[in-house]
Amino acid sequence: MESLLQSMRQTDVLIVGAGPTGLALRLELERLGIAVVQVDKHAAGLNTSRAAVIHARTLEVLEPCGVVPALLSKGIEVPDFRVREDERVLLHIGFDEIPSRYRYALMCPQNQTEAILHAELEARGAIIERPAEFLSATESPDGLIAQLGLSGERKASLLTRWIVGCDGSSSKVREQAGIPFVGDDYAEQFILADVHMRWPLSRREVSLFFSSDGLMVVAPLPEPDGASRDRYRIVATVPSAPAVPVIEDIETLLRERSPRMATPQIDVLVWSSSFHLQHRIASQVFKHRTLLCGDAAHVHSPAGGQGMNTGIQDAVALAPRLAQALRYGNLTGLTEWAEQRRQVASDVIRMTHAMTRMATPGSSFERALRDAALGLVGSIPFLQHKLAARIAELGN
Ligand SMILES: Cc1cc2nc3c(=O)[nH]c(=O)nc-3n(C[C@H](O)[C@H](O)[C@H](O)COP(=O)(O)OP(=O)(O)OC[C@H]3O[C@@H](n4cnc5c(N)ncnc54)[C@H](O)[C@@H]3O)c2cc1C
């Protein structure tokens, strides 16, 4: 079958990638009536749960796209984060007083979030070209000529005025534009698992356990039908992890890092994974006719569940500025967007790095200092509210 890309010659915007960031950008650009071609190198979206938290600010910015009712129907509302060490609560972060209509974190697996964004695009008749891989871009007097690899080793060229790289952490768009990705690798690895288990804490809480072995997060997840039963997400830092952790690995983590909570009993391991993580930021997110959003622009620790949220917000904030540049040739909005989003990404990297490091203090003195600092934040409502609003990304 001939791909639309083989007959098409030009567009205003080429979006590379159809993860949550690319889907959110496409929805906003469609709404603003901008001509877009969107490609993804995979024949279908990944069907794994990955990012599981949607914060208040993300729900707010997605309202105009019309997807929030579906997200709310599939997610579960969690109004409390608690930082714990053994049985002790070191800090309670309550979202019930944040200045938003959504006074909670919404737990919703990433594949579900992507399916909802995708369904809305389909309802608007928008097509994603896949599999279609962005290979390279060269400059021409009228824009950029993108080379795309299609299935069966066929190729296509597309003249575009703008390219937006929403193509994840190994972004080819970023590489082609010669933009460095500055930062470092975490020494430790992350384990991730979705399980059905008996768990003694409330399902209205995300628990962050600090322990000398590392950080562990236990968060309730909805069932695919949106119901709240006994499904949980577990994320933990470990010195080295098996490629696919098994039930015993997860039970050991629960036993070691929530020692007095319960004898952990996992009934079903739905999905597990492990990965190396980095904290990196693109040195520019706007260079000539190239823009970067989401993981292509920044990656960091999953502590606080900020990754996908920041990416979607990059995209939604970009859309009107890009429309302005296309319609009036005015690039001021894009320059401002780039400055603001790099600042947001730097702040997110700093906060998630601090949360990850705070979990594993080097000495008992550092631990005492940490506990005192957390105790102080928890005892001053102003600071507690500020932190809740920051995690909900309401300052952005
Ligand atoms: C195992 C795992 C667990 C995670 N857990 C969490 C979590 O708990 N909390 C959290 O906040 N975040 C988590 N993340 C991170 C989160 O998934 C990302 O922040 C989010 O997916 C970023 O969205 P994105 O659209 O920017 O990039 P991606 O989701 O990476 O999407 C990029 C898209 O671009 C496509 N693409 C790439 N290269 C090309 C090319 N050359 N041409 C065409 N298409 C291309 C890919 O196929 C993909 O569809 C996790 C990630 C992983 C891998």
The ligand as an SDF file (V2000), in Angstrom:
LIG
                    3D

 53 58  0  0  0  0  0  0  0  0999 V2000
   10.2540    1.3790   31.4630 C   0  0  0  0  0  0  0  0  0  0  0  0
    9.9000    2.8310   31.6450 C   0  0  0  0  0  0  0  0  0  0  0  0
    9.2370    3.2500   32.7900 C   0  0  0  0  0  0  0  0  0  0  0  0
    8.8950    4.5880   33.0070 C   0  0  0  0  0  0  0  0  0  0  0  0
    8.2470    4.9520   34.1350 N   0  0  0  0  0  0  0  0  0  0  0  0
    7.9010    6.2450   34.3360 C   0  0  0  0  0  0  0  0  0  0  0  0
    7.1940    6.6700   35.4850 C   0  0  0  0  0  0  0  0  0  0  0  0
    6.8760    5.8710   36.3640 O   0  0  0  0  0  0  0  0  0  0  0  0
    6.8910    8.0000   35.6090 N   0  0  0  0  0  0  0  0  0  0  0  0
    7.2330    8.9220   34.6370 C   0  0  0  0  0  0  0  0  0  0  0  0
    6.9140   10.1130   34.7470 O   0  0  0  0  0  0  0  0  0  0  0  0
    7.8980    8.5440   33.5550 N   0  0  0  0  0  0  0  0  0  0  0  0
    8.2320    7.2310   33.3680 C   0  0  0  0  0  0  0  0  0  0  0  0
    8.8840    6.8620   32.2510 N   0  0  0  0  0  0  0  0  0  0  0  0
    9.2180    7.8920   31.3000 C   0  0  0  0  0  0  0  0  0  0  0  0
    8.0390    8.1970   30.4090 C   0  0  0  0  0  0  0  0  0  0  0  0
    7.6240    6.9850   29.8380 O   0  0  0  0  0  0  0  0  0  0  0  0
    8.5000    9.2340   29.4050 C   0  0  0  0  0  0  0  0  0  0  0  0
    8.7990   10.4360   30.1040 O   0  0  0  0  0  0  0  0  0  0  0  0
    7.4480    9.5090   28.3400 C   0  0  0  0  0  0  0  0  0  0  0  0
    7.1620    8.3500   27.5930 O   0  0  0  0  0  0  0  0  0  0  0  0
    7.9820   10.5770   27.4010 C   0  0  0  0  0  0  0  0  0  0  0  0
    7.1200   10.7310   26.3340 O   0  0  0  0  0  0  0  0  0  0  0  0
    7.6520   11.2260   24.9210 P   0  0  0  0  0  0  0  0  0  0  0  0
    6.4580   11.2330   24.0520 O   0  0  0  0  0  0  0  0  0  0  0  0
    8.4420   12.4690   25.1040 O   0  0  0  0  0  0  0  0  0  0  0  0
    8.6940   10.1190   24.4360 O   0  0  0  0  0  0  0  0  0  0  0  0
    8.4390    8.5670   24.1420 P   0  0  0  0  0  0  0  0  0  0  0  0
    7.3230    8.0290   24.9600 O   0  0  0  0  0  0  0  0  0  0  0  0
    9.7830    7.9130   24.2390 O   0  0  0  0  0  0  0  0  0  0  0  0
    7.9380    8.5410   22.6340 O   0  0  0  0  0  0  0  0  0  0  0  0
    8.8280    8.7640   21.5680 C   0  0  0  0  0  0  0  0  0  0  0  0
    8.1780    8.2320   20.2970 C   0  0  0  0  0  0  0  0  0  0  0  0
    9.0220    8.5980   19.2090 O   0  0  0  0  0  0  0  0  0  0  0  0
    9.1660    7.4970   18.3320 C   0  0  0  0  0  0  0  0  0  0  0  0
   10.4530    7.6580   17.6280 N   0  0  0  0  0  0  0  0  0  0  0  0
   11.6870    7.6180   18.1680 C   0  0  0  0  0  0  0  0  0  0  0  0
   12.6200    7.8390   17.2180 N   0  0  0  0  0  0  0  0  0  0  0  0
   11.9510    8.0520   16.0650 C   0  0  0  0  0  0  0  0  0  0  0  0
   12.3550    8.3390   14.7230 C   0  0  0  0  0  0  0  0  0  0  0  0
   13.6530    8.4940   14.3880 N   0  0  0  0  0  0  0  0  0  0  0  0
   11.4040    8.4710   13.7750 N   0  0  0  0  0  0  0  0  0  0  0  0
   10.0800    8.3280   14.0960 C   0  0  0  0  0  0  0  0  0  0  0  0
    9.6490    8.0470   15.3420 N   0  0  0  0  0  0  0  0  0  0  0  0
   10.5670    7.9240   16.3170 C   0  0  0  0  0  0  0  0  0  0  0  0
    9.0840    6.2780   19.2290 C   0  0  0  0  0  0  0  0  0  0  0  0
    8.6710    5.1170   18.5120 O   0  0  0  0  0  0  0  0  0  0  0  0
    8.0630    6.7170   20.2810 C   0  0  0  0  0  0  0  0  0  0  0  0
    6.7490    6.3500   19.9160 O   0  0  0  0  0  0  0  0  0  0  0  0
    9.2350    5.5330   32.0250 C   0  0  0  0  0  0  0  0  0  0  0  0
    9.8970    5.1240   30.8620 C   0  0  0  0  0  0  0  0  0  0  0  0
   10.2200    3.7900   30.6640 C   0  0  0  0  0  0  0  0  0  0  0  0
   10.9300    3.3660   29.3940 C   0  0  0  0  0  0  0  0  0  0  0  0
  1  2  1  0
  2  3  1  0
  2 52  2  0
  3  4  2  0
  4  5  1  0
  4 50  1  0
  5  6  2  0
  6  7  1  0
  6 13  1  0
  7  8  2  0
  7  9  1  0
  9 10  1  0
 10 11  2  0
 10 12  1  0
 12 13  2  0
 13 14  1  0
 14 15  1  0
 14 50  1  0
 15 16  1  0
 16 17  1  0
 16 18  1  0
 18 19  1  0
 18 20  1  0
 20 21  1  0
 20 22  1  0
 22 23  1  0
 23 24  1  0
 24 25  2  0
 24 26  1  0
 24 27  1  0
 27 28  1  0
 28 29  2  0
 28 30  1  0
 28 31  1  0
 31 32  1  0
 32 33  1  0
 33 34  1  0
 33 48  1  0
 34 35  1  0
 35 36  1  0
 35 46  1  0
 36 37  1  0
 36 45  1  0
 37 38  2  0
 38 39  1  0
 39 40  1  0
 39 45  2  0
 40 41  1  0
 40 42  2  0
 42 43  1  0
 43 44  2  0
 44 45  1  0
 46 47  1  0
 46 48  1  0
 48 49  1  0
 50 51  2  0
 51 52  1  0
 52 53  1  0
M  END
$$$$
